Amino acid sequence: MDTATPDSARLAFRDATEADVPALVALIESAYRGDSSRTGWTTEADILQGQRTDEQGVRDVIGAPASRLLAVERGGELVACCQLEHRGDAAYFGMFAVRPGLQGGGLGKLIIAEAERAAKESWGVGEMHMTVISVRDDLIAWYERRGYRRTGALTPFPYGDERFGIPQRDDLAFELLVKTI
């Protein structure tokens, strides 16, 4: 589907393929970790070091049953991605990344709206779920402005599993956010 963006360019949404894996890993890493992530506002560089994902993690999402990894392109160039996974009466939204230099321009709002539409249309679900690191107040506030609500349900951060990064503080947990769609 194509959607007009704030600057009148067109976004194209498609299911990611194996050929997209290296570019998707680079995009996700650039949005969350290292100095490049500091260009945008979604950086986790101050709370987590190390990797955000790897090629196998992205392949696992692409190949999982009832899962889609949407690649978002503008002018044929990968600018964002997000995961959708069917989980019973809800869909899970994750692995959301927008290229850091393009953050703050309205792309994220369009992408999450399209993800919600696609999940509802594809699976007939009534809710979208996601987990966000609970200390990410600015990010949680952004999702709240999109209609998500905090549930207070926390899942411990997987300390000691460097596939999820190297924590720089000892109070990390994932909080479940939910939206009726």
Protein Blocks (a to p, Z undefined) as FASTA:
>chain_A
ZZddfkopacddddddfklmmmmmmmmmmmmgojklmmmmmbcklmogcjfbdfklmmmm
mmpghiacddddeehiafbdcddddehjaccdehiacdfklgonlmmmmmmmmmmmmmmm
mnopabdcddddfklmmlmmmmmmnopacehiacdddehiaknopafbfkbccddddddZ
Z
